[in-house]
């Protein structure tokens, strides 16, 4: 475009603040993206989020009707087809003996696209037993998935990696094995990108997510649908008491746990450690979510126009839920956690079920699931299941 071309034929690109239209000078192009990176108008976008479908904000006053409507909105934003009609067609390996429980691998079809291998632990004795769908974390460590929570008796190479992970986050324990010793059937499977289904690299996550979107699906939606299918499979096993099935996890696994409870009535109780906050409290400069990459496993495009993060978890009300978070967790500010807890408590209180929701911020702890925290989760599961 020449400098003397008529103004009516020129196109202008300005900073997103568009201050020239509101009075004042034009915003320099360098101001269009700020900390994070965030658009320079990110606060205006946050201010417009009022979560109109949240319980208490929604015009719907019947809770059962609200739950159905809210769940339907979440389902709609998962992208991709439901897989409820796909046969699981499980294949089990021979059992090997652990300390008070047996171990075996199981391969199932959670979707029609591929078979997924998981670890299945069964207590010694006569069932049916209570059960836990145990959901692994992210951690930007992809060589192990289910092995983060269940000792890999079948692979010495993964055992070395898994023991180092357990030492870092779980006080040296394998949470799945501890639960099995205490009388719970435990199922833990790899999410896409980890263990047998990977391993993806940190820098490949965003491209993987983009390719899902190009294919009319989503990475987070696939994980959500697989987890909901996994808990239904677990509840249907003869060794399991279908009325006593919990979902539990740490970090991204905690997100997966309360999300699964929101999507599936097979979950009788939920224990989520180190993943709860409000969206606005998370979308701030410096937060890990703003890097992209790992965030795509928990990103459902457009859902925030209707529901906040604790609003989604509230779909599980009034079933029992335990949330533990560390006061010094660098991923979630204590203020954001408290605000989310308050929102959750209001929902359970409205259902006359305050005693079924337990929320705790652990002083002095960061992003970990230590032995004392584990013992509290185990005792709580015993009390509600």
N, C-alpha and C positions, 0 to 999 in steps of 0.2 A: 504494500500500500504506500503510495507516495505521500510526502509530507503535505502537498497542496491539494490532496483529494478532498472533496466536500465532506463536511462533518457528518452529514446524513448518511453517508455510505460507510462510515468507519465503525468498527466493532471495538469495544473496550472491555478489558478484563481487569477488575479491581480486586482489592482485598475484600475478604468476606464480610468485614464490618460495614462496608458500603457507606461510610460516614458522609461522603459527598452528597448523598441523597437526603441526609438528615441534618445538614448544616455542618460546617467544618471542612477541612481539607480531605483529599482522597487518602485512603489508607494505602501505605506502600505495599507492594506485592509481597515483600518479605514478612509482613505481619499476618499473612493469610493462614499460616500454620505456626502454632506456638508450642509450648511445653507438651511433650508427650510422645509423639506429636498429636496435638489437638487442633481443630480449626479455631481460629481466633473468636468465633462466635459460639464456642461450645457451651458457655454458660447460658446463652439464650436457648439453646436446644435442651439443656437440662431443665431450665425453668418451665419449658413446655411439657415436660413429662409429668403427668398427674395421675397416671395409672388408674384409669376410670373403671376398670373391671375389678379392682381390689375389693375384698369383702369389707363392708362398711362404707365404701365409696360408691360401689355399684348400686343402682336402683333396685336390684333384686334383693328381697328381704328374706326369702326362704333359703336356708343354707344348703339343703340338698339340691335345689334348683341351681343355686350359684355354683356349687361344686361341679355340676355337670357342664354348665356353661364355661366356667374357667378352664376345666380340663379340655374341653373341646377346642378352646382357643389355643392352648398349649399344643395340643395334637396337631392343629392346623399349621402351626409355625415350626414343627419339627422337620417339615419337608420330606419328601419321599413317601412311599406307600407303607401302610401297616402290613405286618407280616403274620397276623394272627392265625391264618390258615395254613401256614407252612408246617409240615410235620417235623418234629424235632429229630426223629430217627436216631436216638442216642446209641452210641457204641461205647461200651465200658471195657477198660482193661481189667486184668486180674487184680484182686486186692492184695495189698501188702500190709503187714502189721506195724502200726505205730505205737505210741505210748498211751494205751487206753482207747485207741481208735484205729480204724483201717483206712488206707489211702488207695485211691485209684484215680486214673485219668478218665474223663468222659468227653466225647466229641459229639456236638449237637449242631443242628441247623437253627440258628437264631433268626436268620433270614433265608430267603431262597437263593442268596448270592454265594455264600460260602459256609463251610463247616468251621466250627470254633472249638478249640480244645480247652478244657478247664480241669482244675483239681477239685476232687470231691472227697471229703473226709466224713466218715461215719463212726459215731461212738460205738464202743463195744456194748453188747447187751441187746435187749429186745426193744424195738421201737413200737410205734412211731415216735420220733424225736422232734423237739423244736429245731428250727433251722435258721441259718443266717446266710443270706446272699452277701458275700464280702467283696467290696469293690475297691480296686487298687487305685493308687494316686497317680499323678502325672510325674512331677519331679524332674522333668526333662531328662529322664533316664529310661531308655526304651528297650534295652536288652532284656530286661525282666519286667513282667507285668504281674500275673498271678503269683509269681515267685516272691514278690515283695511281701506277701502276706501268708503264704503257705510254703513251708520248707520244701524245696524241690528235691525230693528223694530220688528222682529219675535222671538228674543231670548234675554232675559234679562241677562243671564249669559255671553253670548258673547258680549253683549253691554258693560259690565263693562271692559272686556279685551280690546275691540276696542277703548273705550274712553281713556284708558291709553295709547294706541299706538298712537292715534291721538294727544294727549297732548305732547308726546315725539317727534314726527317727523313732524306733520302737523299743528302746532300752535293751536291744539284743534279742528280742523275742519275735516269734512268728505268731501273729495274732490269730490266724486261722487254726493253727495247731493248738493254741491255748483254748480256743472256743471248743474244739472237738474234744479235748480232754475233759471239758466241763459239761459235756453231754449234748452238744449241738452238731447237727449235720451242717457242713460248711461247703459252699460252692463258690469258687473263685475262677473267673475266666479272663482272658486277655481282651482288652479293648483294641480296636484297630490301631496298629502302629507299635504295639508292645509285644515283647516275647515272641511267641510263635507267629504273631501277625505283624511282624516288623522285621527289623526295627527301622522306623523312620528316624531321620535326624532332626535336630531342633530347627534348623533353617528350612527344612522341607515342609513343615506343618502348614504354613500359610498357602503354599502352592497346592498341597493336598486338599485343603479346605476349598480353595478357589475352584479346583477341578470338580469337587462335589457340587458346588453351586452351578458350574457350567453344565453338569449332567442332571440338573433339576432336583438335586438332593442336598443334604448337608452333612458335614462330619459330626456335628453335635447331635443332629437329629438321628443319625444312624446309631450313635452310642446310646441315646435315650431309649430308642425302640428296642435295641438288643438287651438292655438292662431290664426293661419291662418284660420282655419275653423270657429272660433268664430266671426271673423270680417266679414266673408262672410255671416254668419247667421244674424248678426246685419244689414248689408247693405240690406238684403232681406226683412226686416220687413216693412209692409205697412206704419207704422208710421215714417219711416226713409227716408230721402232723400239720396239715394244711392251714389250720387256724393259728399256728404259732410260728410264723415265718417273719423274720426281721431282715431289714436291709441296713448295712453298716459300712462305714468307710472313713478314710482319713484324707484330707486335702481334696483333690478332685474326686476321690472316692466318696467323701462326705457329700459333695454336690450331687454326685450320682445317686447317693442313698436317698436324700430327701426328694430328689427329682423322681426317682422310681416310685416312692411312696405316693407322690402326687399323681402319677400316671396309672398306678395299679392298686387295686383293692386286695391283691394277694399279700401286700405288706401289712402285717399287723402292728409292727413297731419299727422305729427308725432311730439309729444312733449315728450322729454325724459329728466328726471331729475336725475342726479347723477349716470350715468353709461355710461362712454365713456373713452377709453384710447387705447393705442396700446398694442399689445400682449407682445412685448419685454419689455415695460415699466411696465407691470403688473407682469411678471415672474421674480421677483427680491426677494432676501432674505427678509423675514418679511412680504411679502404681504399675505393677507388673502387667496388668491387663492391657495397658496402652501400647505395649510392645507388639501386639498382634501375636502371631505364632501360636503359643499355647492356648490363648484365649479362644481360639476357634473351636476347641473341643467343648466349649460351654456357651457358644454364641448361637442363639436362635434368631435370625433376622426378623425384625419387626415386632417381636414379642413385647419389648419394653413400652410400646405404645399402649399396652393394655395392663400389664402386670409388672410389679417390681419383683425382685428376687425372693423376698420373704412371702410375697403374695402367692407365688408358685408353690413354695413349701407348705403354705396354709391349706392348700387343697387336700392335704393329708389329714387335716383336723376332722374329728377330735381323737384320732388314734394316737397312742403314746409316741412321743418324740423326745429325744435327748440331744442337746447340742452343747458341745464343749469347744471353747476357743481360748487361745493363748493371749494374754494381755499384751505381750510384746511381739505378736505375729507381724512381720513386716508386710505381709500381703493384705491384711485386713486391719484397719485401725480399730482400737477398742471402742471409739465413739460410733463408728459404723456398725460394729457388732451389736452394741447396746441398742442402737436405734432399730435394727432388724429384730432383735429379741423382743423389744417392746411391741412391735407390730405383730409378731407371732403370738405373744401373750394375749393381746387384745382379741385375737381370733379364738383361741382356745377358751378364754374367759367367756366369750359370747356364747360358747357351746356348753357352759357350765362344766368345763373339763380342765380347769387350770392345773389340777393335780397331775394331769397326763402329760404336761409339757414341762420339761426341766431344761433350764439354760444356765450355763456357768462360764464365766471368764476366769481362767486360771492365772493368778498373779505370778509375774516373773517368768512365764513361759512364752516361747515363741511358737514356731510352726513345727510342732512335734506331737507325738502320741506316746507319752511315756508310760512306764509300768503303772504308776498310781492312777493315771487317767484310764488305762486299760482295765484296771481292777474296778474302777467305778462303772465303766460301761458294762463289764461282765455282771456285776451285782445288779445293775439296773435292768439288764435283759432278763436275769433270773426273776426279778420282781414283777415284770410286766408280761412275761411269757410263761 
